[in-house]
Amino acid sequence: MGMHEYFKSLSDLEKIYRCPGKFKFEEHSVASHSFKVTKIAQFLGTVEEYHGNEINWKALYEKALNHDYAEIFIGDIKTPVKYADPDLRERLANVEESMTHHFIEQEIPKEFQAIYYERLKEGKDDTLEGKILSVADKVDLLYESFGEIQKGNPEHLFTEIYQESLDTILEFKDMESVKYILSEILPDLLSGEFTNQSELEKISEKILKHHNIEQTFALGE
């Protein structure tokens, strides 16, 4: 028992690729995703703090950096599959939690176990930091799916992932950081010329209207 196994496991996260079993122009590992989510969460937290909201930066960084560590045990499950059945999602979460607890009991020194139970638990909760994590996670997924759509990937799965990601982000539409995404980032994402541009704009506008957002963001309007 010791931190050796934990440190060794971090390299395994570089070998677990997201959205397995589908053709992709670019592979993204769980390790790279965790890094990007942490950087995105840092910016979203900065926006929230700029608007007067207090951020627990230690909690935010720990939540973002550790949020997918449990995938080392069961791998990455494609988003549409994971979210198709709430019961399946809950069971997967229970398996991840159980295997994470077992790993901590077996490999983390006793004096640090309580810290790692807290550090490696599900970070998406009702705190501001948990909400920022939820948004940051989907922002990175939005960009991953957009990258494949932009390159002309024929797999419809990536359009589904784009829709689910934007839809989830908009569940937090009252957050200052999400307002910033809508006004400043999403228009830039959809500008320019790429495969299926008009379709993606229509999908985005439909999701915005579903969330009662009247903003017309496309092409600087």
Backbone bond lengths (Angstrom), bond angles and torsions (degrees), N, CA, C in turn:
res aa  C-N    CA-C-N  psi(-1)  N-CA   C-N-CA  omega(-1)  CA-C   N-CA-C  phi
1 M - - - 1.465 - - 1.523 109.71 -
2 G 1.315 116.80 137.42 1.450 120.02 178.64 1.507 111.00 166.67
3 M 1.318 115.88 173.18 1.456 120.27 -176.69 1.523 112.66 -71.88
4 H 1.337 116.79 -11.27 1.462 119.89 178.67 1.532 111.53 -53.96
5 E 1.329 117.65 -47.56 1.465 120.69 -177.63 1.532 111.02 -65.34
6 Y 1.318 116.33 -36.10 1.464 119.77 178.16 1.527 110.20 -65.94
7 F 1.325 116.49 -47.27 1.466 119.57 179.37 1.527 110.65 -61.77
8 K 1.329 116.43 -40.46 1.465 120.19 179.62 1.526 110.91 -64.45
9 S 1.321 116.50 -35.67 1.467 120.34 -177.42 1.523 112.08 -66.80
10 L 1.332 117.54 -23.40 1.459 119.91 -179.21 1.520 111.53 -63.04
11 S 1.324 117.11 -33.27 1.467 120.68 177.04 1.521 110.74 -68.09
12 D 1.332 116.65 -30.55 1.465 119.42 179.02 1.529 111.20 -63.97
13 L 1.339 117.27 -29.87 1.460 120.47 179.28 1.531 111.63 -64.70
14 E 1.347 116.09 -23.56 1.465 120.05 176.66 1.520 111.68 -73.75
15 K 1.336 117.02 -17.21 1.465 121.14 -176.08 1.523 112.89 -102.25
16 I 1.342 116.59 -4.49 1.461 120.51 177.94 1.520 107.43 -94.53
17 Y 1.337 115.76 112.84 1.460 119.73 -176.06 1.521 110.60 -96.52
18 R 1.320 113.97 143.18 1.456 121.10 -177.63 1.519 110.60 -78.70
19 C 1.336 114.94 150.91 1.464 122.23 -179.95 1.526 111.29 53.54
20 P 1.329 117.12 59.79 1.470 120.78 -176.84 1.528 112.09 -69.34
21 G 1.331 114.90 154.61 1.457 120.36 173.30 1.512 115.58 84.49
22 K 1.332 117.69 3.16 1.458 121.94 179.14 1.519 110.04 -122.69
23 F 1.351 115.62 146.86 1.460 119.33 175.98 1.514 109.72 -64.96
24 K 1.334 115.21 132.39 1.460 121.14 178.37 1.525 108.68 -137.83
25 F 1.325 115.73 142.04 1.453 119.32 174.05 1.526 110.86 -72.95
26 E 1.319 115.48 -30.64 1.470 120.28 -177.17 1.517 109.86 -137.29
27 E 1.332 116.09 127.74 1.458 121.10 177.78 1.524 110.18 -85.53
28 H 1.335 115.22 144.12 1.461 121.10 175.74 1.517 108.05 -128.00
29 S 1.311 116.81 125.06 1.461 120.50 179.64 1.523 110.37 -87.51
30 V 1.323 115.54 163.10 1.463 120.53 176.21 1.534 110.09 -62.33
31 A 1.340 116.07 -35.93 1.474 119.49 179.22 1.530 110.83 -63.34
32 S 1.337 117.75 -46.17 1.465 120.29 -179.14 1.530 110.36 -67.42
33 H 1.327 116.58 -36.87 1.470 120.38 177.40 1.527 110.43 -61.07
34 S 1.323 117.25 -44.55 1.467 120.82 -178.63 1.521 110.95 -62.04
35 F 1.337 116.47 -40.02 1.465 120.65 178.07 1.531 110.43 -64.09
36 K 1.341 116.65 -46.14 1.470 120.23 -178.12 1.519 111.36 -65.44
37 V 1.332 117.43 -40.90 1.460 120.63 178.93 1.526 110.07 -62.01
38 T 1.321 117.11 -38.75 1.458 120.40 178.82 1.525 111.08 -64.03
39 K 1.332 116.83 -42.27 1.464 120.42 178.47 1.534 111.23 -66.83
40 I 1.329 117.16 -40.21 1.464 120.87 178.35 1.526 109.94 -65.58
41 A 1.330 116.23 -44.41 1.469 120.89 178.97 1.526 110.85 -60.82
42 Q 1.319 116.18 -36.73 1.464 119.98 177.76 1.530 110.31 -59.83
43 F 1.334 117.30 -44.55 1.462 119.47 -179.97 1.525 111.36 -68.63
44 L 1.334 116.97 -43.51 1.464 119.80 -179.89 1.527 110.38 -61.74
45 G 1.319 116.51 -38.61 1.461 120.36 175.94 1.522 111.56 -64.22
46 T 1.331 116.44 -36.45 1.459 120.88 177.51 1.527 110.93 -63.58
47 V 1.336 116.45 -41.39 1.471 120.80 177.68 1.531 110.21 -62.94
48 E 1.333 116.17 -45.31 1.465 120.06 179.91 1.521 110.87 -61.77
49 E 1.326 116.52 -43.40 1.465 120.91 -179.40 1.530 110.56 -65.64
50 Y 1.317 116.84 -38.11 1.469 121.85 178.26 1.524 110.66 -59.11
51 H 1.336 116.03 -33.19 1.467 120.76 -179.36 1.533 112.19 -91.99
52 G 1.319 117.03 15.41 1.459 120.39 171.40 1.510 115.84 93.68
53 N 1.327 118.45 5.64 1.460 120.72 178.98 1.525 110.49 -90.94
54 E 1.313 115.95 135.32 1.464 121.13 -177.64 1.521 110.55 -79.78
55 I 1.322 116.28 130.93 1.462 122.22 -178.88 1.525 109.69 -113.66
56 N 1.320 116.05 130.35 1.461 121.21 169.75 1.529 105.90 -87.81
57 W 1.321 116.16 94.04 1.468 120.24 -172.09 1.521 112.47 -65.01
58 K 1.318 117.71 -36.24 1.468 120.27 178.16 1.525 109.96 -60.30
59 A 1.333 116.24 -47.26 1.464 120.59 179.76 1.528 110.80 -63.48
60 L 1.334 116.39 -41.51 1.465 119.56 -177.98 1.521 111.40 -64.44
61 Y 1.322 117.45 -46.67 1.466 120.12 -179.67 1.525 111.34 -63.37
62 E 1.335 116.43 -41.53 1.464 118.90 -179.04 1.521 111.01 -66.79
63 K 1.323 117.15 -41.38 1.457 120.52 178.76 1.527 110.62 -61.83
64 A 1.332 116.04 -47.97 1.465 120.39 -175.74 1.527 111.71 -66.86
65 L 1.306 116.25 -46.71 1.462 119.89 -175.67 1.523 112.66 -67.36
66 N 1.337 116.79 -32.52 1.464 120.88 -173.49 1.525 114.28 -101.07
67 H 1.320 118.78 -1.02 1.466 120.57 -164.51 1.526 114.40 -62.58
68 D 1.325 118.10 -26.43 1.467 119.88 -178.84 1.521 113.28 -115.29
69 Y 1.338 116.84 17.87 1.473 118.05 -178.65 1.526 111.32 -58.31
70 A 1.334 117.54 -35.96 1.469 120.86 -176.37 1.520 112.82 -63.64
71 E 1.328 117.84 -15.41 1.468 119.47 177.88 1.517 111.91 -66.73
72 I 1.311 116.25 -12.05 1.459 119.63 175.47 1.526 110.91 -63.41
73 F 1.319 116.41 -21.80 1.460 121.32 -177.67 1.529 112.89 -93.90
74 I 1.330 118.05 -34.69 1.473 119.43 -176.05 1.524 113.43 -124.15
75 G 1.337 117.09 -0.44 1.453 119.96 179.85 1.517 111.91 77.46
76 D 1.330 115.81 -176.87 1.465 121.31 -179.34 1.525 109.28 -92.22
77 I 1.321 116.23 131.03 1.465 122.34 176.37 1.526 107.53 -103.53
78 K 1.337 117.08 127.68 1.467 120.53 -177.54 1.523 110.59 -54.11
79 T 1.328 116.10 136.26 1.461 122.61 -175.09 1.535 113.58 -52.16
80 P 1.344 120.27 -50.08 1.470 118.48 -179.08 1.529 112.90 -60.28
81 V 1.333 117.07 -32.20 1.465 120.81 177.79 1.523 109.87 -70.93
82 K 1.324 115.70 -47.11 1.465 121.19 -176.65 1.526 112.11 -61.40
83 Y 1.335 116.74 -35.70 1.464 120.80 -174.40 1.523 113.21 -97.67
84 A 1.336 117.48 -2.59 1.469 120.29 -177.21 1.524 112.08 -69.17
85 D 1.330 116.26 -31.81 1.465 121.21 -175.38 1.527 108.67 -133.37
86 P 1.328 118.89 111.55 1.473 121.23 -179.60 1.523 112.95 -56.14
87 D 1.339 116.35 -34.44 1.458 119.89 179.62 1.522 110.72 -66.72
88 L 1.336 116.64 -41.43 1.470 120.76 177.55 1.516 110.03 -63.41
89 R 1.319 116.84 -43.34 1.458 120.89 179.99 1.522 110.85 -60.52
90 E 1.339 116.40 -42.30 1.468 120.18 179.57 1.530 111.07 -65.98
91 R 1.337 116.06 -40.55 1.465 119.07 179.93 1.524 111.48 -66.60
92 L 1.334 116.75 -39.92 1.465 120.00 176.91 1.524 110.44 -62.43
93 A 1.332 116.41 -41.30 1.466 120.83 178.84 1.522 110.87 -62.97
94 N 1.332 116.91 -39.24 1.465 120.69 179.09 1.519 111.53 -66.74
95 V 1.338 116.11 -38.95 1.473 119.95 178.13 1.523 109.87 -64.90
96 E 1.327 116.23 -45.67 1.467 120.38 179.09 1.522 110.93 -58.88
97 E 1.338 116.32 -45.69 1.457 120.52 -178.64 1.522 111.27 -63.58
98 S 1.326 116.29 -43.35 1.459 120.74 -179.43 1.533 111.37 -63.27
99 M 1.330 116.63 -44.24 1.464 120.30 -178.51 1.523 110.90 -70.30
100 T 1.322 116.90 -34.38 1.465 120.09 177.03 1.521 110.81 -65.89
101 H 1.328 116.72 -43.84 1.470 120.57 178.04 1.522 110.74 -61.88
102 H 1.325 116.23 -41.19 1.470 119.46 179.38 1.525 110.51 -63.62
103 F 1.328 116.84 -42.03 1.463 120.74 178.96 1.523 110.61 -61.70
104 I 1.337 116.35 -44.59 1.463 120.28 -179.99 1.524 110.74 -61.38
105 E 1.323 116.55 -43.73 1.466 120.91 -179.68 1.523 111.58 -63.42
106 Q 1.334 116.10 -34.43 1.450 120.52 -176.48 1.529 113.65 -85.29
107 E 1.333 117.33 -34.15 1.461 120.12 -167.82 1.523 116.27 -117.67
108 I 1.311 118.56 -23.19 1.464 120.07 -178.04 1.528 109.18 -92.50
109 P 1.343 118.73 130.54 1.468 120.86 178.36 1.525 111.58 -53.49
110 K 1.329 116.20 143.40 1.463 121.99 -173.78 1.527 113.15 -52.59
111 E 1.332 115.95 -38.64 1.466 117.90 -175.67 1.541 112.69 -67.97
112 F 1.335 116.59 -15.80 1.459 119.92 -179.45 1.528 113.29 -111.53
113 Q 1.308 117.50 -0.09 1.464 119.95 -173.82 1.524 112.91 -63.51
114 A 1.315 117.72 -43.43 1.468 120.31 -179.09 1.528 110.48 -60.89
115 I 1.324 116.10 -37.65 1.468 120.74 178.74 1.520 109.93 -63.67
116 Y 1.338 116.52 -42.61 1.465 119.44 -176.83 1.520 112.99 -78.80
117 Y 1.326 118.68 -24.86 1.470 119.84 170.21 1.527 109.40 -59.29
118 E 1.317 115.42 -42.97 1.462 120.52 -179.72 1.532 110.97 -73.86
119 R 1.313 116.42 -41.88 1.462 121.75 -174.14 1.525 112.74 -67.92
120 L 1.329 117.22 -35.50 1.464 121.18 -174.51 1.523 113.70 -100.69
121 K 1.338 117.20 8.11 1.461 118.99 178.88 1.522 109.97 -78.40
122 E 1.330 116.90 171.04 1.462 121.52 177.61 1.526 109.94 -57.66
123 G 1.325 116.31 123.90 1.462 120.08 -174.41 1.512 114.86 -94.14
124 K 1.328 117.32 -10.68 1.467 120.27 -178.14 1.526 108.96 -83.90
125 D 1.319 115.24 100.14 1.459 120.52 -177.72 1.533 109.03 -134.47
126 D 1.327 116.91 -167.16 1.466 121.46 -174.62 1.521 113.80 -85.94
127 T 1.326 117.51 0.51 1.461 119.48 174.89 1.525 108.52 -72.98
128 L 1.333 116.66 161.14 1.462 119.73 177.00 1.521 110.16 -59.62
129 E 1.337 116.27 -39.29 1.460 119.96 179.94 1.536 111.44 -64.97
130 G 1.346 115.75 -37.86 1.460 119.97 177.72 1.518 112.12 -67.11
131 K 1.327 116.33 -36.93 1.467 120.70 177.85 1.523 110.64 -69.12
132 I 1.328 116.44 -39.92 1.468 119.70 176.87 1.524 109.86 -60.78
133 L 1.326 117.22 -41.82 1.461 120.57 177.04 1.517 111.09 -59.40
134 S 1.330 117.37 -45.45 1.465 121.08 179.67 1.524 111.00 -57.21
135 V 1.325 116.14 -42.73 1.462 120.55 -179.50 1.525 110.72 -70.93
136 A 1.327 117.10 -46.81 1.466 120.86 -177.86 1.526 111.70 -60.44
137 D 1.315 116.22 -39.78 1.465 121.28 178.70 1.527 109.94 -59.34
138 K 1.327 116.36 -44.69 1.469 120.65 -178.36 1.523 112.12 -75.65
139 V 1.323 117.81 -28.98 1.466 119.49 175.74 1.523 109.85 -62.75
140 D 1.325 116.96 -44.88 1.463 118.82 178.72 1.526 111.20 -64.93
141 L 1.330 117.04 -39.50 1.466 120.47 177.98 1.530 110.18 -65.14
142 L 1.324 116.28 -37.33 1.462 121.09 176.41 1.526 110.07 -59.07
143 Y 1.332 116.71 -45.19 1.454 120.94 -179.58 1.528 112.17 -69.21
144 E 1.326 117.14 -37.50 1.468 119.97 177.49 1.528 110.53 -62.33
145 S 1.327 116.66 -46.79 1.465 120.42 -179.06 1.528 110.23 -68.67
146 F 1.345 117.43 -40.32 1.453 121.08 178.93 1.530 110.97 -60.98
147 G 1.330 116.03 -39.79 1.462 119.99 179.39 1.521 112.39 -59.02
148 E 1.334 116.53 -39.47 1.463 120.54 178.47 1.532 111.15 -71.57
149 I 1.336 117.09 -41.25 1.466 121.29 178.32 1.527 109.78 -62.93
150 Q 1.324 116.19 -44.45 1.463 122.08 -178.64 1.528 111.57 -60.83
151 K 1.326 116.32 -34.49 1.470 120.73 -179.51 1.527 112.47 -83.43
152 G 1.352 116.75 -3.68 1.452 119.91 177.50 1.511 115.26 89.62
153 N 1.330 117.30 21.98 1.465 119.77 177.56 1.536 109.06 -60.88
154 P 1.343 118.38 125.29 1.471 120.63 -176.33 1.521 114.30 -77.44
155 E 1.333 118.40 -7.60 1.462 121.03 -178.15 1.536 109.89 -68.90
156 H 1.324 116.83 119.32 1.469 120.72 179.68 1.527 111.38 -66.25
157 L 1.332 116.41 -19.66 1.462 120.94 -179.47 1.525 111.61 -52.70
158 F 1.329 117.41 -37.68 1.462 119.67 -175.13 1.529 111.61 -71.73
159 T 1.337 116.42 -28.44 1.464 119.14 172.64 1.523 109.70 -68.69
160 E 1.328 117.33 -39.87 1.465 121.37 177.21 1.527 110.65 -61.96
161 I 1.333 116.14 -41.81 1.459 120.56 -179.65 1.529 110.14 -66.45
162 Y 1.329 116.43 -40.68 1.461 120.64 176.89 1.530 110.29 -59.00
163 Q 1.321 116.75 -47.46 1.462 121.40 -179.94 1.517 111.46 -61.04
164 E 1.335 116.70 -48.14 1.468 120.60 -178.08 1.522 110.71 -63.54
165 S 1.334 117.25 -38.37 1.465 121.04 -178.80 1.523 111.15 -66.24
166 L 1.341 116.57 -48.30 1.465 120.09 179.83 1.522 110.74 -64.78
167 D 1.318 117.05 -39.52 1.458 121.29 179.69 1.528 110.49 -61.33
168 T 1.334 117.04 -42.20 1.460 120.88 179.46 1.526 111.37 -68.19
169 I 1.322 116.98 -41.87 1.467 120.48 177.69 1.526 110.36 -56.58
170 L 1.336 115.93 -41.31 1.464 119.98 -176.59 1.529 113.54 -73.76
171 E 1.319 117.47 -10.89 1.459 119.55 171.80 1.530 110.53 -65.70
172 F 1.332 115.89 -17.60 1.465 122.27 -179.89 1.532 110.56 -110.81
173 K 1.330 116.68 32.24 1.466 122.07 -171.90 1.523 113.81 -62.80
174 D 1.329 118.30 -19.23 1.466 120.19 179.62 1.526 112.64 -81.22
175 M 1.321 117.71 -10.53 1.463 120.64 178.23 1.522 109.79 -73.25
176 E 1.327 116.74 141.63 1.454 121.25 -179.87 1.528 111.36 -60.81
177 S 1.325 116.43 -37.28 1.464 119.87 -178.62 1.519 111.89 -68.22
178 V 1.322 117.54 -32.57 1.468 120.58 177.88 1.526 109.74 -73.95
179 K 1.318 117.07 -37.49 1.470 120.05 174.33 1.529 109.99 -58.42
180 Y 1.318 116.25 -38.57 1.471 120.65 178.72 1.526 110.23 -66.46
181 I 1.321 116.57 -42.13 1.474 120.47 177.81 1.527 109.93 -57.21
182 L 1.328 116.35 -45.50 1.459 121.28 -176.69 1.528 112.20 -67.55
183 S 1.315 116.60 -39.49 1.465 119.33 -174.65 1.525 113.43 -85.81
184 E 1.339 116.84 -30.58 1.457 119.62 -171.73 1.530 114.90 -115.64
185 I 1.305 117.45 -32.96 1.464 119.66 -171.31 1.520 112.65 -98.98
186 L 1.329 117.82 -47.78 1.460 120.38 -178.30 1.533 112.84 -60.16
187 P 1.347 119.11 -41.46 1.471 118.00 176.69 1.528 112.63 -59.70
188 D 1.346 117.23 -39.56 1.462 120.04 177.58 1.524 111.16 -65.83
189 L 1.330 116.16 -38.59 1.469 120.81 -179.55 1.525 110.78 -59.21
190 L 1.326 116.53 -40.18 1.462 121.24 -173.79 1.531 113.57 -94.01
191 S 1.309 117.38 0.12 1.461 119.60 178.93 1.525 110.20 -81.34
192 G 1.315 115.91 170.84 1.452 119.87 -178.51 1.510 111.11 84.60
193 E 1.311 116.15 -167.86 1.463 121.61 -178.20 1.521 109.71 -124.15
194 F 1.329 116.03 129.25 1.462 120.90 177.41 1.520 108.64 -157.94
195 T 1.305 116.25 167.36 1.455 121.95 -179.58 1.529 110.15 -59.19
196 N 1.339 116.15 134.79 1.468 122.29 177.61 1.521 113.49 63.97
197 Q 1.339 117.43 25.72 1.466 120.23 -178.58 1.525 111.54 -59.27
198 S 1.341 116.79 -49.85 1.464 119.58 -176.63 1.524 111.56 -63.79
199 E 1.339 116.23 -37.94 1.465 119.83 178.63 1.523 110.82 -63.62
200 L 1.329 116.04 -42.21 1.464 120.22 -178.34 1.533 110.42 -68.56
201 E 1.322 117.20 -36.04 1.461 120.09 176.07 1.534 110.45 -62.79
202 K 1.348 116.49 -43.85 1.465 120.58 -179.83 1.525 110.85 -64.28
203 I 1.335 116.62 -41.52 1.464 120.98 178.23 1.532 109.80 -61.13
204 S 1.329 115.80 -44.50 1.467 120.80 -178.19 1.524 110.60 -63.94
205 E 1.341 116.37 -44.40 1.462 120.32 -179.82 1.527 111.00 -64.28
206 K 1.332 116.88 -37.97 1.466 120.80 178.67 1.525 110.79 -63.55
207 I 1.327 117.11 -42.08 1.466 120.80 179.30 1.527 110.14 -67.05
208 L 1.331 117.01 -40.16 1.466 120.75 177.60 1.526 111.12 -59.96
209 K 1.322 115.86 -44.73 1.468 119.90 -179.99 1.521 111.21 -65.15
210 H 1.341 116.39 -35.88 1.460 120.45 178.23 1.529 110.86 -60.87
211 H 1.326 116.01 -31.05 1.463 121.00 179.13 1.534 111.66 -96.26
212 N 1.342 115.58 16.75 1.467 121.70 177.52 1.517 112.91 58.79
213 I 1.321 115.02 38.60 1.455 120.99 175.58 1.519 107.35 -107.81
214 E 1.318 116.35 116.17 1.457 121.44 -173.56 1.528 113.11 -85.11
215 Q 1.323 116.02 -8.39 1.452 121.16 -174.64 1.526 112.46 -53.95
216 T 1.322 116.06 127.61 1.461 120.86 170.63 1.521 106.41 -99.83
217 F 1.309 116.45 107.20 1.452 120.88 -169.74 1.508 113.46 -101.22
218 A 1.315 117.87 -18.75 1.450 120.12 -167.78 1.531 111.26 -70.44
219 L 1.309 114.92 136.35 1.460 123.28 170.42 1.526 113.33 55.61
220 G 1.331 114.93 35.81 1.456 120.42 171.70 1.512 115.20 73.48
221 E 1.348 118.77 16.54 1.460 120.38 179.86 1.531 110.91 -76.22
